[in-house]
Each structure stands twice: as structure tokens, then as C-alpha cells.
Amino acid sequence: MAAAAAETSQRIQEEECSPRDDFSDADQLRVGNDGIFMLAFFMAFIFNWLGFCLSFCITNTIAGRYGAICGFGLSLIKWILIVRFSDYFTGYFNGQYWLWWIFLVLGLLLFFRGFVNYLKVRNMSESMAAAHRTRYFFLL
């Protein structure tokens, strides 16, 4: 009885978690190219958080997502510096300069995280493509 129950539960689990035949590597996030990175970067940089949300959600490539993160980081730095040194926003910090330093460092970290991670992924994909071409060449 216990063996039959175990066999039945295993069969049910295999039916629920059966491998998909229509799944391919093309369904994964593609790396993208430098143009998509720059487009998402400038969109997030110019339109601030709205541009970040749009470019991060619309693009389906790694380049677009990291470009959006990079552009939002630089946009955060831009707005912190505008608020800090503007005569119009005089009462925003009132001696709490540690607050704008935190946002400035956060913007720098987002900027460098997006840029460096995109470079890593791009170089890794290029080296994998070169290794694949070399392997294919030796197979011929």
C-alpha cells in the first residue's frame, strides 16, 4: 500500500513538473547590445524614475535592464547635486549633510553596478560565443 502511494505521488509529481518541449534558450534574457544599453541609460537619465520604470519594464534584455539601473543612478546623483547647490531648495537639508552624502553614494553605487555588471555579462557572452565558434570549427 505504501509503495503504491509513493508510486502514485511520484507519477503525479512527474506529470505536474514535466519538462516543457517548447522551452528554448531564446526564452531566457538575451544580452542585447550597446545601443539598447545607451537607449535605456538615456531614457532613465533624462526622465528620472519614470524613465527608469519604463525602460526597465519594457526592455527584455540584460543590456536594457542594466542601462536603466545605470541611468537611474546617474539621475539620482544629478538631482541630489541640483537640490544641494540650488538657491531655490535652501531648507531641504538644514545642516543634515550626511543625508545627501548617503543618496550621492547610493547613486554612485547604482551607476557603477549597472555599468560594471553589463560589461561583465557582455564580455562573458563574447568569450562564450568565441569558445563555441572555436569548438564548432574544430568539429568540422
DSSP file with accessible surface (Angstrom, degrees, kcal/mol):
  #  RESIDUE AA STRUCTURE BP1 BP2  ACC     N-H-->O    O-->H-N    N-H-->O    O-->H-N    TCO  KAPPA ALPHA  PHI   PSI    X-CA   Y-CA   Z-CA
    1    1 A M     >        0   0  204      0, 0.0     4,-2.1     0, 0.0     5,-0.2   0.000 360.0 360.0 360.0 -44.7    0.0    0.0    0.0
    2    2 A A  H  >  +     0   0   83      1,-0.2     4,-2.3     2,-0.2     5,-0.2   0.881 360.0  51.5 -66.5 -37.4    2.8    2.4    0.9
    3    3 A A  H  > S+     0   0   76      2,-0.2     4,-2.4     1,-0.2    -1,-0.2   0.900 109.8  49.5 -66.6 -39.0    4.7    1.6   -2.3
    4    4 A A  H  > S+     0   0   55      2,-0.2     4,-2.5     1,-0.2    -2,-0.2   0.905 111.4  48.9 -66.5 -39.8    1.6    2.2   -4.4
    5    5 A A  H  X S+     0   0   61     -4,-2.1     4,-2.5     2,-0.2    -2,-0.2   0.908 112.3  48.2 -66.2 -40.9    1.0    5.6   -2.7
    6    6 A A  H  X S+     0   0   55     -4,-2.3     4,-2.1     2,-0.2    -2,-0.2   0.906 112.7  48.7 -65.7 -39.9    4.7    6.6   -3.2
    7    7 A E  H  X S+     0   0  119     -4,-2.4     4,-2.4     2,-0.2    -2,-0.2   0.915 111.9  49.2 -66.5 -39.8    4.5    5.5   -6.9
    8    8 A T  H  X S+     0   0   59     -4,-2.5     4,-2.5     2,-0.2    -2,-0.2   0.926 111.7  47.8 -65.7 -44.3    1.3    7.4   -7.4
    9    9 A S  H  X S+     0   0   68     -4,-2.5     4,-2.3     1,-0.2    -1,-0.2   0.887 112.0  50.4 -65.7 -34.8    2.7   10.6   -5.8
   10   10 A Q  H  X S+     0   0  108     -4,-2.1     4,-2.3     2,-0.2    -2,-0.2   0.913 110.9  48.7 -68.2 -40.9    5.8   10.3   -7.9
   11   11 A R  H  X S+     0   0  115     -4,-2.4     4,-2.2     2,-0.2    -2,-0.2   0.911 111.9  49.1 -64.8 -41.4    3.8    9.9  -11.1
   12   12 A I  H  X S+     0   0   76     -4,-2.5     4,-2.4     2,-0.2     5,-0.2   0.921 111.0  50.1 -64.1 -41.1    1.6   12.9  -10.2
   13   13 A Q  H  X S+     0   0  125     -4,-2.3     4,-2.3     1,-0.2    -2,-0.2   0.902 110.3  50.0 -65.6 -39.0    4.8   15.0   -9.5
   14   14 A E  H  < S+     0   0  119     -4,-2.3    -1,-0.2     1,-0.2    -2,-0.2   0.885 111.5  48.9 -66.8 -36.3    6.3   13.9  -12.8
   15   15 A E  H >< S+     0   0  129     -4,-2.2     3,-0.8     1,-0.2    -2,-0.2   0.896 114.6  44.6 -69.6 -38.3    3.0   14.9  -14.6
   16   16 A E  H 3< S+     0   0  149     -4,-2.4    -2,-0.2     1,-0.2    -1,-0.2   0.855 122.3  37.1 -72.7 -35.1    2.9   18.3  -12.8
   17   17 A C  T 3< S+     0   0   95     -4,-2.3    -1,-0.2    -5,-0.2    -2,-0.2  -0.170  81.9 150.5-111.0  38.3    6.6   19.1  -13.4
   18   18 A S    <   -     0   0   71     -3,-0.8    -3,-0.1     1,-0.1     2,-0.1  -0.434  54.5-100.4 -71.0 145.6    7.1   17.6  -16.8
   19   19 A P        -     0   0  113      0, 0.0     2,-0.3     0, 0.0    -1,-0.1  -0.389  36.7-117.7 -67.5 143.6    9.7   19.3  -18.9
   20   20 A R        -     0   0  152      1,-0.1     3,-0.3    -3,-0.1    -3,-0.0  -0.635  16.0-161.0 -83.9 137.0    8.5   21.7  -21.5
   21   21 A D  S    S+     0   0  163     -2,-0.3    -1,-0.1     1,-0.2     0, 0.0   0.726  90.1  57.0 -85.4 -24.4    9.2   20.9  -25.1
   22   22 A D  S    S+     0   0  114      2,-0.0     2,-0.4     0, 0.0    -1,-0.2   0.382  83.1 106.4 -88.8   5.8    8.6   24.5  -26.3
   23   23 A F        +     0   0   98     -3,-0.3     2,-0.3     3,-0.0     0, 0.0  -0.696  43.7 164.2 -89.0 132.5   11.2   26.0  -23.9
   24   24 A S    >   -     0   0   56     -2,-0.4     3,-1.4     1,-0.0     4,-0.3  -0.880  53.3 -99.9-138.0 173.2   14.5   27.1  -25.5
   25   25 A D  G >  S+     0   0  142     -2,-0.3     3,-1.1     1,-0.3    -2,-0.0   0.727 115.0  71.3 -68.1 -19.7   17.5   29.2  -24.7
   26   26 A A  G 3  S+     0   0   65      1,-0.3    -1,-0.3     4,-0.0     4,-0.1   0.731  87.9  64.3 -69.2 -19.5   15.9   32.1  -26.7
   27   27 A D  G <  S+     0   0   90     -3,-1.4    -1,-0.3     2,-0.1    -2,-0.2   0.658  87.8  86.8 -76.8 -16.8   13.3   32.5  -23.9
   28   28 A Q  S <  S-     0   0  105     -3,-1.1     2,-0.3    -4,-0.3    -3,-0.0  -0.267 102.5 -74.2 -72.9 168.9   16.0   33.5  -21.4
   29   29 A L        -     0   0   84     32,-0.1    32,-0.2     1,-0.0     2,-0.2  -0.507  51.7-138.0 -65.7 127.6   17.1   37.1  -21.1
   30   30 A R  B     -a   61   0A 132     30,-0.9    32,-3.0    -2,-0.3    33,-0.3  -0.514  11.5-124.5 -82.9 158.3   19.2   38.0  -24.1
   31   31 A V        -     0   0   35     30,-0.2    32,-2.0    31,-0.2     2,-0.1   0.928  41.2-163.3 -71.2 -42.0   22.3   40.1  -23.6
   32   32 A G        -     0   0   36     30,-0.2     2,-0.3    31,-0.1    -1,-0.1  -0.472  18.0 -84.6  87.1-167.7   21.4   42.8  -26.0
   33   33 A N     >  -     0   0   93     -2,-0.1     4,-1.8     1,-0.0     3,-0.3  -0.791  36.1 -92.8-134.0 179.9   23.8   45.3  -27.5
   34   34 A D  H  > S+     0   0   77     -2,-0.3     4,-2.6     1,-0.2     5,-0.2   0.802 118.7  60.7 -67.5 -29.3   25.4   48.6  -26.6
   35   35 A G  H  > S+     0   0   47      2,-0.2     4,-2.5     1,-0.2    -1,-0.2   0.915 105.8  46.0 -65.2 -42.1   22.6   50.6  -28.4
   36   36 A I  H  > S+     0   0   58     -3,-0.3     4,-2.6     2,-0.2     5,-0.3   0.898 111.8  53.1 -66.3 -39.4   19.9   49.2  -26.2
   37   37 A F  H  X S+     0   0   12     -4,-1.8     4,-2.4     1,-0.2    -2,-0.2   0.949 112.4  43.7 -59.5 -47.2   22.1   49.9  -23.1
   38   38 A M  H  X S+     0   0   81     -4,-2.6     4,-2.8     2,-0.2     5,-0.3   0.882 112.5  52.6 -68.5 -37.2   22.6   53.5  -24.2
   39   39 A L  H  X S+     0   0  111     -4,-2.5     4,-2.3     2,-0.2    -1,-0.2   0.948 113.8  42.0 -63.2 -47.5   18.9   54.0  -25.0
   40   40 A A  H  X S+     0   0    2     -4,-2.6     4,-2.4     2,-0.2     5,-0.2   0.882 114.0  54.4 -67.2 -35.9   17.7   52.7  -21.7
   41   41 A F  H  X S+     0   0   22     -4,-2.4     4,-2.4    -5,-0.3    -2,-0.2   0.957 112.5  40.9 -61.4 -51.7   20.5   54.7  -19.9
   42   42 A F  H  X S+     0   0   99     -4,-2.8     4,-2.7     2,-0.2     5,-0.4   0.863 113.3  54.7 -69.2 -32.1   19.5   58.0  -21.5
   43   43 A M  H  X S+     0   0   52     -4,-2.3     4,-2.0    -5,-0.3    -1,-0.2   0.932 113.9  40.7 -64.8 -43.9   15.8   57.3  -21.0
   44   44 A A  H  X S+     0   0    0     -4,-2.4     4,-0.5     7,-0.3     8,-0.4   0.858 116.9  50.2 -72.0 -33.9   16.3   56.7  -17.3
   45   45 A F  H  < S+     0   0   52     -4,-2.4     3,-0.3    -5,-0.2    -2,-0.2   0.926 117.5  37.1 -71.3 -43.0   18.7   59.6  -17.0
   46   46 A I  H  < S+     0   0   98     -4,-2.7    -2,-0.2     1,-0.2    -3,-0.2   0.922 125.2  36.7 -78.3 -42.7   16.5   62.1  -18.7
   47   47 A F  H >X S-     0   0  128     -4,-2.0     4,-1.4    -5,-0.4     3,-1.0   0.258  94.5-154.2 -98.5  11.8   13.1   61.0  -17.4
   48   48 A N  H 3X  -     0   0   37     -4,-0.5     4,-2.1    -3,-0.3    -1,-0.3  -0.181  66.7  -6.5  57.8-132.8   14.3   60.1  -13.9
   49   49 A W  H 3> S+     0   0  173      1,-0.2     4,-2.5     2,-0.2    -1,-0.2   0.836 136.7  54.3 -70.4 -29.6   12.3   57.5  -12.1
   50   50 A L  H <> S+     0   0   93     -3,-1.0     4,-2.5     2,-0.2    -2,-0.2   0.934 110.5  46.5 -68.0 -41.8    9.5   57.4  -14.7
   51   51 A G  H  X S+     0   0    1     -4,-1.4     4,-2.8    -7,-0.2     5,-0.3   0.867 110.8  53.5 -66.0 -36.0   12.1   56.6  -17.4
   52   52 A F  H  X S+     0   0   49     -4,-2.1     4,-2.6    -8,-0.4     5,-0.3   0.950 110.5  46.0 -62.8 -47.7   13.7   54.0  -15.2
   53   53 A C  H  X S+     0   0   56     -4,-2.5     4,-2.1     2,-0.2     5,-0.2   0.929 116.4  45.3 -62.0 -44.8   10.4   52.2  -14.7
   54   54 A L  H  X S+     0   0   82     -4,-2.5     4,-2.5     2,-0.2     5,-0.3   0.948 116.9  42.7 -65.5 -48.2    9.5   52.4  -18.4
   55   55 A S  H  X S+     0   0    2     -4,-2.8     4,-1.5     1,-0.2    -2,-0.2   0.869 115.9  49.1 -70.9 -31.9   12.9   51.3  -19.6
   56   56 A F  H  < S+     0   0   68     -4,-2.6    -1,-0.2    -5,-0.3    -2,-0.2   0.898 118.5  38.7 -72.6 -37.4   13.4   48.6  -17.0
   57   57 A C  H  < S+     0   0   99     -4,-2.1    -2,-0.2    -5,-0.3    -1,-0.2   0.807 117.5  47.5 -84.0 -30.5    9.9   47.1  -17.6
   58   58 A I  H  < S+     0   0  122     -4,-2.5    -3,-0.2    -5,-0.2    -2,-0.2   0.895  97.8  74.9 -80.3 -40.0    9.8   47.5  -21.4
   59   59 A T     <  -     0   0   26     -4,-1.5   -23,-0.0    -5,-0.3     0, 0.0  -0.462  55.5-168.6 -76.8 145.5   13.2   46.0  -22.3
   60   60 A N        +     0   0   84     -2,-0.1   -30,-0.9     4,-0.0     2,-0.3   0.032  58.6  90.2-118.9  24.6   13.7   42.3  -22.1
   61   61 A T  B  > S-a   30   0A  11    -32,-0.2     4,-1.9     1,-0.1   -30,-0.2  -0.837  79.4-123.4-117.9 159.8   17.5   42.3  -22.5
   62   62 A I  H  > S+     0   0   35    -32,-3.0     4,-2.7    -2,-0.3     5,-0.3   0.886 112.8  56.7 -65.8 -37.8   20.2   42.4  -19.9
   63   63 A A  H  > S+     0   0    0    -32,-2.0     4,-2.1   -33,-0.3    -1,-0.2   0.913 107.7  47.6 -61.5 -42.0   21.6   45.5  -21.6
   64   64 A G  H  > S+     0   0    0      2,-0.2     4,-2.0     1,-0.2    -1,-0.2   0.906 113.0  47.5 -66.4 -41.5   18.4   47.3  -21.3
   65   65 A R  H  X S+     0   0   74     -4,-1.9     4,-2.0     2,-0.2    -2,-0.2   0.938 115.9  43.1 -67.7 -45.8   17.9   46.4  -17.6
   66   66 A Y  H  X S+     0   0   51     -4,-2.7     4,-2.4     1,-0.2    -1,-0.2   0.843 111.8  55.4 -70.2 -31.2   21.5   47.4  -16.6
   67   67 A G  H  X S+     0   0    0     -4,-2.1     4,-2.6    -5,-0.3    -1,-0.2   0.900 107.7  49.7 -63.9 -38.8   21.3   50.5  -18.7
   68   68 A A  H  X S+     0   0    0     -4,-2.0     4,-2.3     2,-0.2    -2,-0.2   0.914 111.7  47.6 -66.2 -42.3   18.2   51.6  -16.8
   69   69 A I  H  X S+     0   0   18     -4,-2.0     4,-2.1     2,-0.2    -2,-0.2   0.929 113.4  48.4 -63.4 -43.4   19.9   50.9  -13.5
   70   70 A C  H  X S+     0   0    1     -4,-2.4     4,-2.0     1,-0.2    -2,-0.2   0.927 112.9  47.1 -64.2 -44.3   22.9   52.9  -14.6
   71   71 A G  H  X S+     0   0    0     -4,-2.6     4,-2.2     1,-0.2    -1,-0.2   0.877 110.5  52.0 -66.9 -37.6   20.9   55.8  -15.9
   72   72 A F  H  X S+     0   0   53     -4,-2.3     4,-2.4     2,-0.2    -1,-0.2   0.894 107.7  52.9 -67.0 -37.6   18.8   56.0  -12.7
   73   73 A G  H  X S+     0   0    0     -4,-2.1     4,-2.0     2,-0.2    -2,-0.2   0.937 112.0  44.4 -61.5 -44.2   21.9   56.1  -10.6
   74   74 A L  H  X S+     0   0   51     -4,-2.0     4,-2.5     1,-0.2    -2,-0.2   0.873 111.6  53.9 -70.0 -33.0   23.3   59.0  -12.5
   75   75 A S  H  X S+     0   0    3     -4,-2.2     4,-2.5     2,-0.2    -1,-0.2   0.889 106.9  52.0 -65.8 -39.0   19.9   60.7  -12.4
   76   76 A L  H  X S+     0   0   33     -4,-2.4     4,-2.2     2,-0.2    -2,-0.2   0.926 110.3  48.2 -62.5 -42.7   19.9   60.4   -8.6
   77   77 A I  H  X S+     0   0   21     -4,-2.0     4,-2.4     1,-0.2     5,-0.2   0.926 110.4  53.0 -61.8 -43.8   23.3   62.0   -8.5
   78   78 A K  H  X S+     0   0   58     -4,-2.5     4,-2.2     1,-0.2    -2,-0.2   0.939 111.7  44.0 -58.2 -47.6   22.1   64.8  -10.8
   79   79 A W  H  X S+     0   0  106     -4,-2.5     4,-2.6     1,-0.2     5,-0.3   0.855 110.7  53.8 -72.8 -32.4   19.1   65.6   -8.6
   80   80 A I  H  X S+     0   0   19     -4,-2.2     4,-2.4    -5,-0.2    -1,-0.2   0.933 111.8  45.6 -64.3 -42.8   21.0   65.4   -5.4
   81   81 A L  H  X S+     0   0   69     -4,-2.4     4,-2.1    -5,-0.2    -2,-0.2   0.878 112.3  51.4 -69.0 -35.6   23.5   67.9   -6.7
   82   82 A I  H  X S+     0   0   71     -4,-2.2     4,-0.7    -5,-0.2     7,-0.2   0.947 114.7  42.4 -64.3 -46.9   20.8   70.2   -8.1
   83   83 A V  H  < S+     0   0   28     -4,-2.6     3,-0.4     1,-0.2    -2,-0.2   0.902 114.8  51.6 -67.1 -37.8   18.9   70.2   -4.8
   84   84 A R  H  < S+     0   0   69     -4,-2.4    -1,-0.2    -5,-0.3    -2,-0.2   0.913 119.5  31.2 -67.7 -43.1   22.2   70.6   -2.8
   85   85 A F  H  < S+     0   0  136     -4,-2.1     2,-0.3    -5,-0.2    -1,-0.2   0.315  95.0 106.3-104.5  11.0   23.6   73.6   -4.7
   86   86 A S     <  -     0   0   40     -4,-0.7     3,-0.1    -3,-0.4    -4,-0.0  -0.645  61.3-145.8 -90.1 146.6   20.4   75.4   -5.7
   87   87 A D  S >  S+     0   0  148     -2,-0.3     3,-0.5     1,-0.2    -1,-0.1   0.711  97.8  63.2 -78.5 -20.0   19.2   78.6   -4.1
   88   88 A Y  T 3  S+     0   0  192      1,-0.2     2,-0.7     2,-0.1     3,-0.3   0.853 101.1  49.7 -74.4 -34.7   15.6   77.5   -4.5
   89   89 A F  T >   +     0   0   49     -7,-0.2     3,-0.7     1,-0.2     4,-0.3  -0.438  68.8 138.6-101.7  60.3   15.9   74.5   -2.3
   90   90 A T  T <>  +     0   0  108     -2,-0.7     4,-0.6    -3,-0.5     3,-0.4   0.849  67.4  47.8 -77.5 -30.7   17.5   76.1    0.7
   91   91 A G  T 34 S+     0   0   42     -3,-0.3    -1,-0.2     1,-0.2    -2,-0.1   0.331  84.7  90.9 -96.0  11.7   15.6   74.4    3.5
   92   92 A Y  T <4 S+     0   0  154     -3,-0.7    -1,-0.2    -9,-0.2    -2,-0.1   0.823 100.3  21.4 -78.5 -31.0   15.8   70.8    2.4
   93   93 A F  T >4 S-     0   0   23     -3,-0.4     3,-2.2    -4,-0.3    -2,-0.1   0.804  72.5-175.6-107.4 -38.3   19.0   69.8    4.2
   94   94 A N  T 3< S-     0   0  127     -4,-0.6    -3,-0.1     1,-0.3    -4,-0.0   0.884  83.0 -36.7  43.8  53.1   19.3   72.3    7.1
   95   95 A G  T 3  S+     0   0   54      1,-0.1     2,-1.1     2,-0.0    -1,-0.3   0.479 110.4 117.2  85.1  -1.9   22.7   71.0    8.3
   96   96 A Q    X>  +     0   0   96     -3,-2.2     3,-1.0     1,-0.2     4,-0.7  -0.497  25.3 151.2 -96.5  67.4   21.9   67.4    7.6
   97   97 A Y  H 3>  +     0   0  107     -2,-1.1     4,-1.7     1,-0.3    -1,-0.2   0.729  60.7  71.6 -73.4 -19.3   24.7   66.9    5.0
   98   98 A W  H 3> S+     0   0  156     -3,-0.2     4,-1.9     1,-0.2    -1,-0.3   0.849  92.4  60.1 -64.0 -27.6   25.0   63.2    5.9
   99   99 A L  H <> S+     0   0   54     -3,-1.0     4,-1.9     1,-0.2    -1,-0.2   0.929 105.6  43.9 -68.9 -44.1   21.7   62.7    4.2
  100  100 A W  H  X S+     0   0   18     -4,-0.7     4,-2.2     1,-0.2    -1,-0.2   0.832 110.2  57.0 -74.1 -25.3   22.7   63.9    0.8
  101  101 A W  H  X S+     0   0  139     -4,-1.7     4,-2.5     2,-0.2     5,-0.2   0.898 105.6  51.4 -66.2 -38.5   26.0   62.0    1.1
  102  102 A I  H  X S+     0   0   94     -4,-1.9     4,-2.5     2,-0.2    -2,-0.2   0.947 113.0  43.8 -63.5 -46.2   24.0   58.8    1.5
  103  103 A F  H  X S+     0   0   84     -4,-1.9     4,-2.3     2,-0.2    -1,-0.2   0.864 112.6  53.3 -68.0 -33.3   21.9   59.5   -1.6
  104  104 A L  H  X S+     0   0   21     -4,-2.2     4,-2.3     2,-0.2    -2,-0.2   0.935 111.6  44.5 -65.9 -44.0   25.0   60.5   -3.5
  105  105 A V  H  X S+     0   0   72     -4,-2.5     4,-2.7     2,-0.2    -2,-0.2   0.901 111.6  54.0 -67.1 -38.5   26.8   57.3   -2.6
  106  106 A L  H  X S+     0   0   81     -4,-2.5     4,-2.4    -5,-0.2    -1,-0.2   0.924 109.3  48.1 -62.3 -42.3   23.7   55.3   -3.4
  107  107 A G  H  X S+     0   0    0     -4,-2.3     4,-2.5     2,-0.2    -2,-0.2   0.910 111.5  49.9 -63.8 -41.7   23.5   56.9   -6.9
  108  108 A L  H  X S+     0   0   73     -4,-2.3     4,-2.8     2,-0.2     5,-0.3   0.911 110.6  50.1 -63.0 -41.7   27.2   56.2   -7.5
  109  109 A L  H  X S+     0   0  113     -4,-2.7     4,-2.5     2,-0.2    -2,-0.2   0.914 111.9  47.4 -64.7 -41.6   26.7   52.5   -6.4
  110  110 A L  H  X S+     0   0   40     -4,-2.4     4,-2.3     2,-0.2     5,-0.2   0.919 113.0  49.6 -64.2 -42.5   23.7   52.1   -8.8
  111  111 A F  H  X S+     0   0   44     -4,-2.5     4,-2.2     1,-0.2    -2,-0.2   0.958 116.2  40.2 -60.5 -51.6   25.6   53.7  -11.6
  112  112 A F  H  X S+     0   0  112     -4,-2.8     4,-2.7     1,-0.2     5,-0.4   0.855 112.8  55.9 -70.0 -33.0   28.7   51.6  -11.2
  113  113 A R  H  X S+     0   0  128     -4,-2.5     4,-2.1    -5,-0.3     5,-0.3   0.945 111.0  43.9 -63.2 -46.4   26.7   48.4  -10.5
  114  114 A G  H  X S+     0   0    0     -4,-2.3     4,-1.7    -5,-0.2    -2,-0.2   0.934 118.3  43.6 -63.9 -42.8   24.8   48.8  -13.8
  115  115 A F  H  X S+     0   0   84     -4,-2.2     4,-2.1    -5,-0.2    -2,-0.2   0.952 117.2  42.9 -70.4 -48.9   27.9   49.7  -15.9
  116  116 A V  H  X S+     0   0   63     -4,-2.7     4,-2.4     1,-0.2    -1,-0.2   0.916 114.3  50.0 -68.0 -42.1   30.3   47.1  -14.5
  117  117 A N  H  X S+     0   0   38     -4,-2.1     4,-2.4    -5,-0.4    -1,-0.2   0.889 110.1  51.0 -66.4 -36.1   27.7   44.2  -14.4
  118  118 A Y  H  X S+     0   0    5     -4,-1.7     4,-2.8    -5,-0.3     5,-0.2   0.927 110.1  49.6 -65.4 -41.2   26.8   44.9  -18.1
  119  119 A L  H  X S+     0   0   52     -4,-2.1     4,-2.6     1,-0.2     5,-0.2   0.906 111.0  50.2 -62.6 -39.6   30.4   44.9  -19.1
  120  120 A K  H  X S+     0   0  135     -4,-2.4     4,-2.4     2,-0.2    -2,-0.2   0.941 113.4  44.6 -62.9 -46.2   30.9   41.5  -17.2
  121  121 A V  H  X S+     0   0   26     -4,-2.4     4,-2.6     2,-0.2     5,-0.2   0.915 114.2  49.5 -66.3 -41.8   27.9   40.0  -18.9
  122  122 A R  H  X S+     0   0   59     -4,-2.8     4,-2.2    -5,-0.2    -2,-0.2   0.937 113.6  45.1 -64.1 -44.4   28.9   41.3  -22.3
  123  123 A N  H  X S+     0   0   84     -4,-2.6     4,-2.3    -5,-0.2    -1,-0.2   0.880 112.9  51.6 -67.4 -36.3   32.4   40.1  -22.1
  124  124 A M  H  X S+     0   0  107     -4,-2.4     4,-2.4    -5,-0.2    -2,-0.2   0.925 111.0  47.2 -66.2 -41.4   31.3   36.7  -20.7
  125  125 A S  H  X S+     0   0   38     -4,-2.6     4,-2.3     2,-0.2    -2,-0.2   0.888 112.2  50.4 -68.3 -36.9   28.9   36.2  -23.6
  126  126 A E  H  X S+     0   0  104     -4,-2.2     4,-2.3    -5,-0.2    -1,-0.2   0.909 112.0  46.9 -66.7 -39.7   31.5   37.3  -26.2
  127  127 A S  H  X S+     0   0   69     -4,-2.3     4,-2.4     2,-0.2    -2,-0.2   0.890 112.9  49.4 -70.0 -35.5   34.0   34.8  -24.7
  128  128 A M  H  X S+     0   0  119     -4,-2.4     4,-2.4     2,-0.2    -2,-0.2   0.899 111.4  49.2 -68.4 -38.0   31.4   32.0  -24.7
  129  129 A A  H  X S+     0   0   41     -4,-2.3     4,-2.5     2,-0.2    -2,-0.2   0.905 111.6  49.2 -66.3 -39.2   30.5   32.8  -28.3
  130  130 A A  H  X S+     0   0   36     -4,-2.3     4,-2.5     2,-0.2    -2,-0.2   0.911 111.6  48.6 -66.5 -40.4   34.2   32.7  -29.2
  131  131 A A  H  X S+     0   0   61     -4,-2.4     4,-2.6     2,-0.2    -2,-0.2   0.900 111.5  50.4 -65.8 -38.1   34.6   29.4  -27.4
  132  132 A H  H  X S+     0   0  103     -4,-2.4     4,-2.5     2,-0.2    -2,-0.2   0.918 111.1  48.2 -66.0 -41.5   31.6   28.0  -29.2
  133  133 A R  H  X S+     0   0  159     -4,-2.5     4,-2.5     2,-0.2    -2,-0.2   0.908 112.4  49.4 -64.4 -40.4   32.9   29.1  -32.6
  134  134 A T  H  X S+     0   0   72     -4,-2.5     4,-2.2     2,-0.2    -2,-0.2   0.937 111.9  47.6 -64.7 -43.5   36.2   27.6  -31.8
  135  135 A R  H  X S+     0   0  149     -4,-2.6     4,-1.4     1,-0.2    -2,-0.2   0.919 113.0  48.6 -63.9 -41.2   34.7   24.3  -30.7
  136  136 A Y  H  X S+     0   0  137     -4,-2.5     4,-1.3     1,-0.2    -1,-0.2   0.905 109.1  53.7 -66.2 -37.4   32.5   24.3  -33.8
  137  137 A F  H  < S+     0   0  143     -4,-2.5     3,-0.3     1,-0.2    -1,-0.2   0.910 109.2  47.9 -63.5 -42.1   35.5   25.0  -36.0
  138  138 A F  H  < S+     0   0  155     -4,-2.2    -1,-0.2     1,-0.2    -2,-0.2   0.761 106.2  58.5 -72.7 -22.8   37.4   22.0  -34.6
  139  139 A L  H  <        0   0  133     -4,-1.4    -1,-0.2    -5,-0.2    -2,-0.2   0.800 360.0 360.0 -74.4 -28.4   34.4   19.8  -35.1
  140  140 A L     <        0   0  150     -4,-1.3    -2,-0.2    -3,-0.3    -1,-0.1   0.875 360.0 360.0 -75.8 360.0   34.4   20.5  -38.8
